[in-house]
Amino acid sequence: MKLQEKMLRLSVQIQMGIEQLKEKCVGKLKDEEGASTVEYALLIAVIVVGVIFAASQMFKPLEAFFLAIVDKITKIAK
């Protein structure tokens, strides 16, 4: 085999290797985007649970506050 033929084959193999590497990298990037979506969904779920918990803890004090206001208004109105 001539040196030129060997260099041509090597060049083709390198190009094929680069294409395979490129396809793998693109696949990994797409997978990471999916993982980011899952991470955002989990973050939103944690925030929603926190808001629900905070609202449930504040319900009784807020209810008492507004009932006191209503009582004062009804006493003034009489």
C-alpha positions as CSV (number, residue, x, y, z in Angstrom):
1,M,0.0,0.0,0.0
2,K,1.2,3.4,-0.8
3,L,1.7,6.1,1.8
4,Q,-1.0,8.2,0.2
5,E,-3.6,5.4,0.4
6,K,-2.7,4.9,4.1
7,M,-3.1,8.6,4.8
8,L,-6.4,8.7,3.0
9,R,-7.7,5.7,5.0
10,L,-6.5,7.3,8.2
11,S,-8.2,10.5,7.3
12,V,-11.5,8.8,6.6
13,Q,-11.3,6.9,9.9
14,I,-10.6,10.1,11.8
15,Q,-13.5,11.8,10.2
16,M,-15.8,8.9,11.0
17,G,-14.5,8.9,14.6
18,I,-15.2,12.6,14.8
19,E,-18.8,12.1,13.5
20,Q,-19.4,9.3,16.1
21,L,-18.1,11.5,18.9
22,K,-20.2,14.4,17.7
23,E,-23.3,12.2,17.7
24,K,-22.6,11.0,21.2
25,C,-22.0,14.5,22.5
26,V,-25.3,15.7,21.0
27,G,-27.1,12.7,22.5
28,K,-25.6,13.5,25.9
29,L,-26.6,17.2,25.7
30,K,-30.2,16.1,24.9
31,D,-30.2,13.8,27.9
32,E,-29.0,16.7,30.1
33,E,-31.9,18.9,28.9
34,G,-34.3,16.2,30.0
35,A,-32.6,16.0,33.4
36,S,-32.9,19.8,33.7
37,T,-36.6,19.5,33.1
38,V,-37.0,16.9,35.8
39,E,-35.0,19.1,38.2
40,Y,-37.2,22.1,37.5
41,A,-40.3,20.0,38.0
42,L,-39.0,18.7,41.3
43,L,-38.1,22.3,42.4
44,I,-41.6,23.5,41.5
45,A,-43.1,20.6,43.4
46,V,-41.1,21.5,46.5
47,I,-42.1,25.1,46.3
48,V,-45.8,24.2,45.9
49,V,-45.6,21.9,48.9
50,G,-44.0,24.7,50.9
51,V,-46.7,27.2,49.9
52,I,-49.5,24.8,50.8
53,F,-47.8,24.1,54.2
54,A,-47.4,27.8,54.9
55,A,-50.9,28.5,54.0
56,S,-52.3,25.7,56.2
57,Q,-50.2,27.0,59.1
58,M,-51.4,30.6,58.6
59,F,-55.1,29.7,58.2
60,K,-56.1,29.7,61.9
61,P,-54.3,33.0,62.8
62,L,-55.7,34.7,59.7
63,E,-59.2,33.4,60.4
64,A,-59.0,34.7,64.0
65,F,-57.7,38.1,62.8
66,F,-60.5,38.6,60.3
67,L,-63.2,37.3,62.8
68,A,-61.9,39.9,65.3
69,I,-62.2,42.6,62.7
70,V,-65.7,41.5,61.8
71,D,-66.7,41.5,65.5
72,K,-65.4,45.0,66.0
73,I,-67.2,46.3,62.9
74,T,-70.5,44.7,64.0
75,K,-70.1,46.2,67.5
76,I,-69.5,49.6,66.0
77,A,-72.4,49.3,63.6
78,K,-74.9,48.5,66.4
